[in-house]
């Protein structure tokens, strides 16, 4: 696949995981990346591009990039320059994991995109090493721990939500007891079990009960 054939769709939303896209009769062959801040689809050809547009929520601004502009966006994305926390590192791992899962499907598009994705990974690493190495906290978790400081040891810390962002922050919130709340309690229990696997001695409590229990926490 030539560079000019690469298309990228980008939808930025605060609750990407819960966003509802219109139902369609067929799905395009595209490389998708969903994070807590955005939804990205990489694909080739005009026909696939129009079909992919239907997979995105109707609300919010949908950006479209092609060719060199598409690659430039993906490079900013992979280097953390599109993130709210500039140059955060977790997004690179999320993109790599999404690529592994997409490649395992045996999609023809995966074979066509593979040389470009490998180049993207190399370029993102080079940009980070040469230009982004001295920006301080490089993840949401490390930034959270820095901002909490000694206060995290003075009493319990309440973490709201159990999605991707909460999962990335939770391991960094050490010290006193960690309280978890999520509107779907089972998601909070899943996060608690994952934290227990990493550190069985860690004190983690899932807030359950009625609205009064939530407000009290």
Secondary structure as UniProt FT lines:
FT   HELIX           3..5
FT   STRAND          6..12
FT   TURN            14..15
FT   HELIX           16..18
FT   STRAND          31..34
FT   STRAND          38..44
FT   HELIX           46..53
FT   TURN            54..55
FT   STRAND          62..66
FT   HELIX           68..78
FT   TURN            79..82
FT   TURN            86..87
FT   HELIX           90..103
FT   TURN            104..106
FT   HELIX           108..131
FT   TURN            133..134
FT   HELIX           140..148
FT   HELIX           149..153
FT   STRAND          157..160
FT   HELIX           164..170
FT   TURN            171..172
FT   STRAND          178..181
FT   HELIX           185..198
FT   TURN            200..201
FT   STRAND          204..206
FT   HELIX           211..216
//
